[in-house]
Amino acid sequence: MIGGSAAGLFTATLLARRGVDVRVLERIETLEPEPRTLIVTNRMRGLLGRVAEGSIVNEIRRFELFTDGRAATISLNHPDLIIERRTLIQSLSEEAQRAGAKIEMGRRFHTLHANGNSLRVEIERCADGSREEVHADAVVGGDGAASHVARAAGWAPLETVPLLQAIVTLPKDMATDTVRVWFVPQDTPYFYWLIPESPTRGALGVIGESGPETKRCLEQFLEKRKFDAIEFQGGRIPVYKRWIPVERKVGSGSVYLVGDAAAQVKVSTVGGIVTGFRGALGVAEAILNGGASRELRTLRRELDFHLLLRRSLHSFQQSDYSHLVDLLNDPAKKSLGEYSRDEAWKMLWRVCLRQPRLVLLGLRGLLMRNRPFAGPRLAPDASDQTRTP
Ligand SMILES: Cc1cc2nc3c(=O)[nH]c(=O)nc-3n(C[C@H](O)[C@H](O)[C@H](O)COP(=O)(O)OP(=O)(O)OC[C@H]3O[C@@H](n4cnc5c(N)ncnc54)[C@H](O)[C@@H]3O)c2cc1C
């Protein structure tokens, strides 16, 4: 396993539990990854069980949507979870080791080659630059959006978008179980959000299309609403444009990709934690079952559906968002709260049954051509992954 982060460590755990001899090689020296405040659906609990608990810092019961003076509130039947990424990765690492996986820090993947019936992997020890070789029947790349494993095995580079968030003091009128979302299409085809991580602090973020422009928009947004940034967190997220087959053969050996390395990201909201865990389940199934995986088939359907939604939303203008908020009648809001964005099919099917005019609005978005969903830039080198402003 190359990359000891969320998707990689979960894959390692699943395989080690089934008796596979797993070695995880991670380039950072100590298990102190960048802190990051993340929001995920309750689905994470179902996937990880007790391993998830230590990283949960808050629970969300409501979303408030704002656009151009209008607002809508959606109450969730199952709370979303605010998690701290560093603690999550540390807990996943402990679980992987408990299951029998060996974790080696300070090891940077360089390249891989076919070697008879297996694969020869070249690794650099980050401390002194010395090289070593590892031999494996299968290599899994869980090394993020700029995956070197993917390049070495012949997958094309991924397109990415910048995501930037500032840790801020929460406004006094804000409930700590509520997330605020603002749609401001003149700044970004995505959205701004404020997620409370404690009774006093939250992460105010934005997804954009170009790094400098996204930074400028976030700074303006902070200034306009009188927020002071305590710290910044940022990185580039892969954009899911089509399903990426997770396995390639190199000689007789198999190479797999998981998580951001395979763009397993919901492109409607650009969330990759839960879908990366589902990718991990799928890759583990594929390795253990000789290629077949039900989980990968359902994940593909889910990611394709988010792609359709993104294509529609990407062309939305202010008036479309206003119309969207106006159309959210009580039954439609109830359906939005019943299902999570990790069950987008079910959620939107129910919402559209209860407010059929939303289907027309969605179709209009798909047909508009003012801002087609295409062409953010390619993933830079991995060193750019966590660059902050
Ligand atoms: C600021 C920010 C906020 C986000 N918010 C959310 C959110 O709220 N909800 C959500 O669901 N998602 C969110 N995301 C996305 C989410 O963090 C990612 O989808 C997820 O972390 C991807 O996990 P991963 O394990 O696939 O890859 P990564 O976390 O990128 O891990 C890749 C690992 O591989 C290692 N590595 C890289 N190259 C090498 C090499 N050559 N050799 C050895 N090791 C290597 C890296 O050090 C790293 O540990 C956010 C992302 C950012 C940047």
The ligand as a Gaussian input file, in Angstrom:
#p B3LYP/6-31G(d) Opt

LIG

0 1
 C       -9.032000      21.645000       3.060000
 C       -9.784000      20.405000       2.671000
 C      -11.045000      20.160000       3.191000
 C      -11.744000      19.023000       2.829000
 N      -12.987000      18.834000       3.346000
 C      -13.638000      17.681000       3.117000
 C      -14.877000      17.411000       3.770000
 O      -15.390000      18.244000       4.524000
 N      -15.485000      16.204000       3.532000
 C      -14.933000      15.264000       2.718000
 O      -15.533000      14.185000       2.556000
 N      -13.780000      15.509000       2.066000
 C      -13.110000      16.674000       2.252000
 N      -11.915000      16.917000       1.643000
 C      -11.393000      15.881000       0.741000
 C      -10.745000      14.757000       1.545000
 O       -9.856000      15.299000       2.500000
 C      -10.006000      13.809000       0.611000
 O      -10.923000      13.330000      -0.362000
 C       -9.432000      12.619000       1.378000
 O       -8.603000      13.051000       2.425000
 C       -8.623000      11.749000       0.434000
 O       -8.022000      10.720000       1.172000
 P       -6.972000       9.763000       0.490000
 O       -6.550000       8.802000       1.569000
 O       -7.495000       9.222000      -0.783000
 O       -5.750000      10.711000       0.048000
 P       -4.845000      11.719000       0.887000
 O       -5.486000      12.104000       2.170000
 O       -4.435000      12.792000      -0.071000
 O       -3.566000      10.844000       1.280000
 C       -2.550000      10.498000       0.388000
 C       -1.407000       9.953000       1.238000
 O       -0.380000       9.471000       0.382000
 C        0.865000       9.958000       0.821000
 N        1.746000      10.010000      -0.356000
 C        1.632000      10.835000      -1.432000
 N        2.619000      10.589000      -2.315000
 C        3.378000       9.572000      -1.787000
 C        4.540000       8.877000      -2.233000
 N        5.140000       9.171000      -3.405000
 N        5.044000       7.898000      -1.448000
 C        4.455000       7.573000      -0.252000
 N        3.356000       8.210000       0.220000
 C        2.821000       9.194000      -0.538000
 C        0.551000      11.336000       1.415000
 O        1.563000      11.774000       2.316000
 C       -0.765000      11.043000       2.113000
 O       -0.582000      10.560000       3.411000
 C      -11.197000      18.073000       1.943000
 C       -9.926000      18.308000       1.397000
 C       -9.228000      19.465000       1.732000
 C       -7.889000      19.707000       1.112000

